[in-house]
Amino acid sequence: MSSEKNTEKKNGKTKEELLAIRRKMKKRKPSFLRQEWWCKKTLDHNWRKPRGIHSKLREHEVARGALPRVGYGSPVAVRGLNRMGYKEVLVRNTKDMEKLNRKDDMAVIASSVGKRKRFAIMEFAVKNNIKVANKK
């Protein structure tokens, strides 16, 4: 990581420290599973809020699983950033690349972009020192 990123401080902590805190918090965060996902094959593992009158999970009975809460969130300053601390911006052409802030943003080339335009975008990125997440 570059030293210029460490100079930005939010609430007395650098972006690097906040990203480390987020990584640590994500390790401790339980996987929130849908109630009785194991019981019926048709139910996905995706979280759905339990709304039943007698639901043990909704009533926070012990050993029924965790519910999403405010405390599981990551620090506000690094919310929405990728692992390296950049905001990912979808790019479809070189005109979109000109709008990027090379210090804070990272380009993600859209999947619909063809070979020729992808090559032009990559050339522009190298010339202007812009980071690209999905370069081939």
N, C-alpha and C positions, 0 to 999 in steps of 0.2 A: 504494500500500500504506500501511496505517496505521502510525503510529510505535509503537503498543503491541506490534506483532508483532516489531519489531526488538529489543525489550528482552530477549526470551527468548534465552538463550545456551546452546548445547550444545557441549561440547568447545572452548570459546573462540570459537565462530562463531555468528552469528545465523542464524535460519531463512532470511532472505533470501539470505545468503551461501551457505548449503547448497543452496538451490534453484538458485542460479546455477551452483554446482559440478555439480549433477545435470544441468542443461541442457547444460553443456559436455561432460560425460562421455557423454551420450546422442548428441551429434553425432559423437563419435569411435568409438562402439560399432558394430562391423560388423553387418550383418544376417545372422543365423545361418540358413543355408538347409540343407535336408535334402540328404543325399548323393545325387548323380545326379538331382536334381529336374528338370534340363534334359533328361535322357535319356528318361524315360518320362512320358507325359501323365497317367497315373493317379496319380502322386506329387504331393502338395501341396508347397507351399513351407514348410510348418510344420516346425519343427525336430524331428528324431528322432535320438537318439544312435546313432552308427554302432557296430555290434556284430560286424561280420564279422571273420573270422580274419585275412584279408589286407587289410583296409580301410586305404587310404592316409590317409584323413581321421582315423581313430582313432589311427593311428601318428604323426600330426602331420607328415606329409610337407609340404615347402614348397609353397606356392601351391595348396593343396587347399581352403582355406577355414578360417575360424576356428571354434574350439570355445568354447562358453560356459564362462566361468571366474569365479571369485570376484571378481576384480579389476574386472569390468564392472559390478558392483552400485553402486547409489546410496547416499549416506550414510544410516545407520540412522534418524537423526532425521527425515528427510523422506521415508522410504520409505512408500508407500501414500497420499501426499498428492497432490492435484491440482496443476496449474500455479501456482495462486495460493497454495498452501500450506495449503489446508483439507482436512479429511477429509470425503469425500462419504458422506452417510448417506441411505439409501432411505426415503422417507416416503410413507405411504398415507393418513394422516388427520391432523387437528390434534393428536390425542393423541400421535402420534409426534413432532410438532414441539415439544411441551413438553419432551421429553427431551433436545433438542439443546443443546449448549454453543455459544452464539452467537459465542464468541471463536475456537473451533477448528473447528467443524463447518459444513458447507454442505449444505443439503437438496437432494435429487434426488427430484422427484415421480415416483412409479411410473407406468409407461405405462398401466396398467389403470385409473387414476383418471379419473373422468368430469369433465365441464365444471363442474358445480355444486360438487363437492368440491374440485376444483383451485382454483376461485375462492375458496373458504373458506380453503384452505391459503395462498394468496397474500395474502389479507387479514391472516391471522394473522402471516405472515412480515413484512409491512410494519409492522404494529403493534408487533411485538416485535423489529424490526431484525435479522431472520435472513436470511442470504443464500440464494438459491435458484438452482441451476445451470441448470435447464431451464424457465425461465419463458417463457410465451408472451404 
